[in-house]
Amino acid sequence: MTERTFPPRTPGRREAFWESLDEPQREALREASRPRVYPARTPLCYQGDESDHIIVIEDGWAKVTSMTEDGHAVVLAVRGPGDLICESAVLGDRQRSATVTALSPVRALVVPARRFTAFLDAHPEAWRLVSGTFVARLDDADRRLQAHVSAKGARRLALLLAQLAELSARHVPAAPDGGIEIAPPLSQEELGSWMDASRETVARALAHLRERGLVRTGWRRIVVVDVAGLRAFAQEREAD
């Protein structure tokens, strides 16, 4: 994996944690960390473990999952370049609430808990960035709940793909025709888990979106042709 250069800051766009740090803060956090590469499908942290470190993703993608009482892993979110992960347990001094697993090879900075809190004490403005991360993730959880209430099937998938396309556009250049490839390599089963639907439902929904010319698909590959069109379709009322 090559060294990543993050895009310039854009007013009104939510920035990942690492993007929001200035260069002295980044250098201080690098000095407090150790670099590590996680192969695809490797857990970065486990639900229920005692916390002793945080991780900043430099390159690659990971999924956040939570185990239900009946033993099913539910996809809650994806994290990508610049994101702070495995942090809530460290700052809250409690067990980890979710498992984070690499979807692709992940290059990261691993920071022991004591060094991270020392970094925050030395750079008080970084506390605001961490707090902003918490607030943004609560907002994401609220949007997920609203989507589950207001849409289903193809419309719920359209909303999820529109969100993933907007996230991916920060890291993957658009195709010549303007299409945006979904960067996190999620399977249909993982998409179904995220939107609380079966793999078969996702397959049917993708077929419907293809017919409408909103997406193109391949093996673990989805290209969003029209983000605005996906959002408009997601907001249409279900037929009676």
ZIHU-V396061 format. One line per field, one symbol per residue. ss: DSSP state (A for helix, B for strand, O for the rest). phi: phi as a letter, one per 40 degrees, with the letter a starting at -180 (. if undefined). A space follows every 10 residues. Layout:
# ZIHU-V396061
ss = ???
phi = ???
This chain:
# ZIHU-V396061
ss = OOOOOOOOOO OOOOOOAAAA OOAAAAAAAA AABBBBBBOO OOBBBOOOOB OOBBBBBBBO OBBBBBBOOO OOBBBBBBBO OOOBBOOAAA AAOOBOOOBB BBOOOBBBBB BBAAAAAAAA AAOOAAAAAA AAAAAAAAAA AAAAAAAAAA OOAAAAAAAA AAAAAAAAOO OOOOOOOOOB BOOOOOOAAA AAAAOOOOAA AAAAAAAAAA AOOOBBBBOO BBBBOOAAAA AAAAOOOOOO
phi = .cccbccccb dgccbcdccc cccdcccccc ccbbcabbcd gcccabdgcc caabbbccah bbbbbbcccc gccbcbabbb dgccbgcccc ccfacccabb bccbdbbabb bddccccccc ccbdccdccc cccccccccc cccccccccc aafccccdcc cccccccccc bbcccdcgcb cccccccccc cccccfacdc cccccccccc ccgcabbacf abbccacccc cccccccccc
